[in-house]
Amino acid sequence: MKRNKEFANRLHALVPKFAYVPQEDRFLMNPGSLKYRFNVIGVGVNGQEHIQVTMLEGRCTIHGVYDPNPSSVEAARHLKAQFTSEPLMAYETLEAACNDPAVDGLIICTPNFTHLDVLKAAVQSGKHILLEKPMATNLRDAYEIWQMAQNYSRVLQIGLQYRYKPIYVEAIHEARERKSLGEIKTITILEHREPFLDKVKQWNKFSKYSGGTLVEKCCHYFDLFNLFAGSRPLNVYASGSQAVNFKSFEYGGEKSDILDNAFVIVEYANGIRANFNLCMFSPMVYEELVLCGDEGRLKASEGFNGQAHSQWGSYLEVICTPEKTSRVTTPSYPEAIENTGHNGATYYEHLRWIEAMDGQPTTAATPEEGFWSVVVGVAAEESVKRGEKVLVRELLEANGLGDLT
Ligand SMILES: NC(=O)c1ccc[n+]([C@@H]2O[C@H](COP(=O)([O-])OP(=O)(O)OC[C@H]3O[C@@H](n4cnc5c(N)ncnc54)[C@H](O)[C@@H]3O)[C@@H](O)[C@H]2O)c1
């Protein structure tokens, strides 16, 4: 059966009460023939999210995984089995997972400090690649990845998918396409959340493995800063500390050294100023964006606090000067998609990845954009250590990268 542009809801195919409809009778619920097969390298919490969105989306499948931790592989096996009876391939080596001719794309979700080495093996395959954020823990590795990508003939996308959260999709549209706010002058992002979760070998408690909190987690927000500013960061001033979390945490005889709160100010070449406020000892998961332009102000937020009396939905308001309309909206995706994690952003990142494989233009994060998100994060970590403003040009030169600004 051929499906053109009819309204189709692939998600219905996964609703148990429709399981009785034989495959040959599926039309609206038929995702079409299988497009691509992917292998996932590293199947902890994030790798599993990629498995879930791939299977939910339905046009592609997860062929296999490589992960040295048996319980991660077991979790991946269990997850795939919820969608299909086809067994999950578990590879013995990274090279075997990368080079299986049955597979079209590789999704790399290993800890941050392993990204460069894993990617070096992955590019030998010539397959499409989705590399998780932050692309690296330091500037030299991030730059090397960017340069590798420039000579790579297949898609190499970076997992900075927050730009596909509903509030940011709409904010980007208002600010950059619709230009509702006039010229943007200031950007504020706030993230208040719980501490970092447990990880396999607890790599995220140590800056040398994660790049530090402002690289590991906050590269998402610095990617958004860079997008909204549409300019290069000139300098970064940050103040932060490890005030509450993991102060007594030790692993393998080493003490945790990650920030749990910070204020970061970024000045851009075009005069736009951005500031970021992080607190990771809040009993909630909450993000807020405020953009101020010369013709209006946008405020958006999303999150949950786990308290029954006060659930927060996604919210976005645009308040304009009187000659324009103002509005309040509640941006969202279907519940089944939002529930896959990150308010559905990973699902939409996959759609963009598939489109890019099909040769279509994409809005997904490029290795160059991934690099600049790491630049702001590394500069912020450095500024906290030094207690002074860090000039991006000097930081790049000190890392042997010349003036890229
Ligand atoms: N885009 C996002 O919003 C988002 C969210 C969470 C995590 N991440 C990123 O995903 C990556 C993984 O994070 P996580 O939270 O899933 O961590 P995790 O510790 O839960 O999982 C990592 C997995 O990788 C495996 N692993 C370690 N070294 C490996 C190697 N060399 N080859 C293959 N597998 C290996 C571990 O055994 C583990 O199962 C990190 O880069 C993290 O920053 C991104």
The ligand as an SDF file (V2000), in Angstrom:
LIG
                    3D

 44 48  0  0  0  0  0  0  0  0999 V2000
   21.4650   14.9360   24.7660 N   0  0  0  0  0  0  0  0  0  0  0  0
   21.0700   14.7830   26.0190 C   0  0  0  0  0  0  0  0  0  0  0  0
   20.1390   15.4210   26.4790 O   0  0  0  0  0  0  0  0  0  0  0  0
   21.7850   13.7980   26.8970 C   0  0  0  0  0  0  0  0  0  0  0  0
   21.1810   13.3110   28.0500 C   0  0  0  0  0  0  0  0  0  0  0  0
   21.8820   12.3920   28.8230 C   0  0  0  0  0  0  0  0  0  0  0  0
   23.1740   11.9950   28.4490 C   0  0  0  0  0  0  0  0  0  0  0  0
   23.7260   12.5080   27.3210 N   0  0  0  0  0  0  0  0  0  0  0  0
   25.0740   12.1120   26.9090 C   0  0  0  0  0  0  0  0  0  0  0  0
   25.0690   10.7200   26.5690 O   0  0  0  0  0  0  0  0  0  0  0  0
   26.3090   10.1370   26.9310 C   0  0  0  0  0  0  0  0  0  0  0  0
   26.0470    8.9640   27.8740 C   0  0  0  0  0  0  0  0  0  0  0  0
   25.4260    9.4480   29.0360 O   0  0  0  0  0  0  0  0  0  0  0  0
   24.4990    8.5090   29.9260 P   0  0  0  0  0  0  0  0  0  0  0  0
   23.7530    9.4340   30.8050 O   0  0  0  0  0  0  0  0  0  0  0  0
   23.7500    7.5690   29.0830 O   0  0  0  0  0  0  0  0  0  0  0  0
   25.5980    7.7180   30.7730 O   0  0  0  0  0  0  0  0  0  0  0  0
   25.4770    6.2530   31.4040 P   0  0  0  0  0  0  0  0  0  0  0  0
   26.6160    6.0990   32.3330 O   0  0  0  0  0  0  0  0  0  0  0  0
   24.0800    6.0460   31.8860 O   0  0  0  0  0  0  0  0  0  0  0  0
   25.6850    5.3100   30.1330 O   0  0  0  0  0  0  0  0  0  0  0  0
   26.8910    5.2630   29.4480 C   0  0  0  0  0  0  0  0  0  0  0  0
   27.0250    3.8370   28.9020 C   0  0  0  0  0  0  0  0  0  0  0  0
   28.1970    3.7730   28.0760 O   0  0  0  0  0  0  0  0  0  0  0  0
   28.8940    2.5630   28.3760 C   0  0  0  0  0  0  0  0  0  0  0  0
   30.2840    2.7500   27.9950 N   0  0  0  0  0  0  0  0  0  0  0  0
   31.2870    3.3250   28.6850 C   0  0  0  0  0  0  0  0  0  0  0  0
   32.4020    3.3470   27.9320 N   0  0  0  0  0  0  0  0  0  0  0  0
   32.0740    2.7770   26.7470 C   0  0  0  0  0  0  0  0  0  0  0  0
   32.7990    2.5100   25.5530 C   0  0  0  0  0  0  0  0  0  0  0  0
   34.0920    2.8710   25.4210 N   0  0  0  0  0  0  0  0  0  0  0  0
   32.1590    1.9000   24.5320 N   0  0  0  0  0  0  0  0  0  0  0  0
   30.8500    1.5160   24.6510 C   0  0  0  0  0  0  0  0  0  0  0  0
   30.1210    1.7600   25.7490 N   0  0  0  0  0  0  0  0  0  0  0  0
   30.7330    2.3720   26.7850 C   0  0  0  0  0  0  0  0  0  0  0  0
   28.6540    2.3370   29.8560 C   0  0  0  0  0  0  0  0  0  0  0  0
   28.8580    0.9880   30.2330 O   0  0  0  0  0  0  0  0  0  0  0  0
   27.2040    2.7830   30.0060 C   0  0  0  0  0  0  0  0  0  0  0  0
   26.3080    1.7140   29.8110 O   0  0  0  0  0  0  0  0  0  0  0  0
   27.1390   11.2570   27.5370 C   0  0  0  0  0  0  0  0  0  0  0  0
   27.9410   11.8450   26.5470 O   0  0  0  0  0  0  0  0  0  0  0  0
   26.1020   12.2520   28.0120 C   0  0  0  0  0  0  0  0  0  0  0  0
   26.5770   13.5690   28.1110 O   0  0  0  0  0  0  0  0  0  0  0  0
   23.0500   13.3770   26.5500 C   0  0  0  0  0  0  0  0  0  0  0  0
  1  2  1  0
  2  3  2  0
  2  4  1  0
  4  5  1  0
  4 44  2  0
  5  6  2  0
  6  7  1  0
  7  8  2  0
  8  9  1  0
  8 44  1  0
  9 10  1  0
  9 42  1  0
 10 11  1  0
 11 12  1  0
 11 40  1  0
 12 13  1  0
 13 14  1  0
 14 15  2  0
 14 16  1  0
 14 17  1  0
 17 18  1  0
 18 19  2  0
 18 20  1  0
 18 21  1  0
 21 22  1  0
 22 23  1  0
 23 24  1  0
 23 38  1  0
 24 25  1  0
 25 26  1  0
 25 36  1  0
 26 27  1  0
 26 35  1  0
 27 28  2  0
 28 29  1  0
 29 30  1  0
 29 35  2  0
 30 31  1  0
 30 32  2  0
 32 33  1  0
 33 34  2  0
 34 35  1  0
 36 37  1  0
 36 38  1  0
 38 39  1  0
 40 41  1  0
 40 42  1  0
 42 43  1  0
M  CHG  2   8   1  16  -1
M  END
$$$$
